[in-house]
Every structure is written in C-alpha cells, then in structure tokens.
Amino acid sequence: RHASRARALRLTNKRRFITFTRAPNVTNMIMIKTITLLAAVATSLVSATPPIVGLDARVKQHRGGSHGDLVTGEEDLLKIIINWEAVNGAEKYEVCHNCVINEATGEREGDSGTLNEVAADFTCGGRPCHILKGAPRGKNRYNVRVSTKGYWSKYSKHRNFNVAEVGDVQHEHDEL
C-alpha cells in the first residue's frame, strides 16, 4: 500500500511538473507565432519606396495615325512624356497630374487633379512612363506611386514641368 501511494504521488508530481514545464513552452510558442505573424503583417503593410520621377520630360506635338501626321484641328495641342525609375516588384503605377499631395505624408489631399493608371510593363526608352496627350499649356505637376504586393506606396516628390514649346523640359522648383 505504501509503495502504491508513493508511486501515485510521484506520478502526480510528475504530471504537475510536466504541466508546469509544458505550459510556458506552449505559451512561448503561441507568443512566438503571434509575434512572427504580426511581423509578417507589418512587413506586408510597409509599402514600397515611392518611384523617383525624372527631372526632365519631353514635350511633343500631338500627332496621330501610322505616319505620325499632325492631327487636323489639333495642331496647337501638345503632349508631355514623363518617366521614373522602375520599382522592383511593381504591379502597376499611378500618376497623379496636378494633384495636391501632402509632401510630409505622401498622401493625396481631396479629389484634386487627375489619376492615371500605368501598367508596370509600359515603358518609353526602357523606363516606366506616362504620356499625357492634350497637355495643358503652362505648369503641370506630377506625382507617381507604385503598387507592390497589393499595397500602394506614398506618392513621390512632385515634379513641375512647364509645357510651352516642343522639346525637352526640366523640372522647375517653384510651386504651382
């Protein structure tokens, strides 16, 4: 009887020990899995760095057709071509023309300007680009953002281009 009671006590103590030692391990494993999951979610929410828009753009006459003839009645219209550095893993880009972007947050304010989606594989001279036909004369402000893994980056630093004549134009630092 004494031996069986001692054996029962050892088993009870052993179970307590096992329970005690397993609980922290299970808790630790749950905490590690939770932290790993949160880190993965946080990493996926951190969006890509915004694209860097080029400091120069190209202004051309508005032409059409297979021979590139001036379009009758649209001889005074111009188009502007901007470009930016490609972003690894880009799914698509969004060009914001004449938008008000908060430079501190990189977010668009209100519904200002015009949004244009650009496919990640659309390029001009090997760089992602946007062509705006019938560009308004005067200053045109551009910001670009990229979508990677389903999330949008902040908008890029703005670029201002003065559309006046055919040729290359440089970013102008004064604001619109």
C-alpha positions in Angstrom: 0.0 0.0 0.0 2.8 2.4 0.9 4.6 1.7 -2.4 1.5 2.2 -4.4 0.8 5.5 -2.6 4.4 6.7 -3.2 4.1 5.7 -6.8 0.8 7.7 -7.1 2.5 10.7 -5.5 5.4 10.5 -7.9 3.0 10.3 -10.9 1.0 13.3 -9.5 4.2 15.3 -9.0 5.4 14.2 -12.4 2.2 15.3 -14.0 2.4 18.7 -12.2 6.0 19.1 -13.3 5.0 18.2 -16.9 2.1 20.5 -16.8 4.2 23.3 -15.3 7.0 22.8 -17.8 4.7 22.4 -20.8 2.6 25.5 -20.1 5.4 28.0 -20.5 6.6 26.2 -23.7 3.1 26.3 -25.2 2.7 29.9 -24.1 6.1 30.8 -25.6 5.3 29.0 -28.8 2.0 30.9 -29.1 3.8 34.2 -28.4 6.5 33.4 -30.9 3.9 32.5 -33.6 1.9 35.7 -32.8 5.0 37.9 -33.0 6.0 36.2 -36.2 2.5 36.7 -37.7 2.4 40.4 -36.6 5.9 41.0 -38.1 4.8 39.4 -41.4 1.7 41.6 -41.5 3.6 44.7 -40.6 6.2 43.9 -43.3 3.5 43.4 -45.9 1.8 46.7 -44.9 5.0 48.6 -45.3 4.7 49.7 -48.9 7.5 50.2 -51.4 9.5 53.3 -51.6 7.8 55.8 -54.0 9.2 55.9 -57.5 11.7 58.7 -58.3 10.3 60.8 -61.1 12.9 62.0 -63.7 13.9 65.7 -63.6 13.3 66.0 -67.3 10.4 65.4 -69.6 9.7 65.6 -73.3 7.1 67.8 -75.0 5.9 66.8 -78.5 3.3 67.8 -81.0 0.1 65.9 -80.9 0.3 63.5 -83.8 -1.7 60.5 -84.8 -2.0 57.8 -87.4 0.5 55.3 -88.6 2.6 58.0 -90.2 2.6 60.4 -87.3 0.9 63.2 -89.1 -0.3 66.3 -87.3 -4.0 65.8 -86.3 -6.2 68.2 -88.3 -7.7 70.7 -85.9 -5.3 69.8 -83.1 -2.2 71.4 -84.4 -1.9 73.5 -81.3 -2.1 70.6 -78.9 1.0 69.2 -77.2 1.7 66.0 -75.3 4.1 65.5 -72.4 6.1 62.3 -71.6 7.4 61.9 -68.1 9.3 58.9 -66.8 10.6 57.5 -63.5 12.8 54.8 -62.1 11.3 51.3 -62.1 10.5 49.8 -58.8 11.2 46.1 -58.2 8.1 44.0 -57.8 5.8 46.8 -59.3 2.4 45.6 -60.2 1.3 49.0 -61.6 1.8 52.7 -61.1 -0.5 55.6 -60.6 0.3 59.1 -62.0 -1.4 62.0 -60.3 -1.5 65.0 -62.6 -1.9 68.4 -61.0 -2.9 66.9 -57.7 -2.3 68.4 -54.3 -0.1 65.9 -52.4 0.9 66.5 -48.8 4.7 66.3 -49.1 5.1 65.3 -45.4 2.8 62.3 -45.6 2.9 61.5 -49.3 -0.9 61.3 -49.4 -3.3 63.0 -51.9 -5.5 65.8 -50.4 -9.1 65.7 -51.6 -10.0 64.9 -55.2 -7.7 67.4 -56.8 -6.1 66.6 -60.2 -6.4 63.6 -62.4 -5.4 60.0 -61.7 -3.9 57.8 -64.5 -3.0 54.1 -64.0 0.1 52.9 -65.8 0.9 49.2 -66.4 4.2 48.1 -64.8 5.5 47.0 -68.2 4.6 50.2 -70.1 7.9 51.9 -70.9 9.5 54.6 -73.0 13.1 54.1 -73.7 13.3 51.3 -71.2 11.8 53.4 -68.2 8.3 53.4 -66.9 6.5 56.4 -68.4 3.2 58.3 -68.8 2.1 60.2 -71.9 -0.4 62.9 -71.5 -2.0 63.9 -74.8 -3.5 67.3 -75.0 -1.4 68.5 -72.1 -2.5 72.0 -70.8 0.0 74.7 -71.5 1.8 76.1 -68.5 2.9 74.3 -65.4 2.0 70.6 -65.0 2.6 69.0 -61.7 3.2 65.2 -61.4 3.5 62.7 -58.5 3.7 58.9 -59.0 3.1 56.0 -56.7 3.6 52.2 -57.1 1.5 49.2 -56.2 3.5 46.2 -54.9 2.0 43.1 -53.2 -1.4 44.7 -53.4 -0.4 47.8 -51.4 0.2 51.4 -52.7 3.3 53.4 -51.7 3.1 57.0 -50.8 3.3 59.5 -53.7 6.7 60.6 -55.0 8.1 64.0 -54.6 6.4 66.3 -57.1 7.9 67.4 -60.4 6.7 70.6 -62.2 7.1 70.9 -66.0 6.2 74.0 -68.0 4.5 72.9 -71.2 5.1 75.7 -73.7 7.0 74.5 -76.7 8.2 71.3 -78.3 11.4 69.9 -76.8 13.0 68.8 -73.5 11.8 70.5 -70.4 13.3 70.4 -66.9 11.7 70.2 -63.5 11.0 73.7 -62.1 11.4 74.1 -58.4 8.8 76.9 -57.9 5.4 75.7 -56.9 2.2 75.8 -58.9 
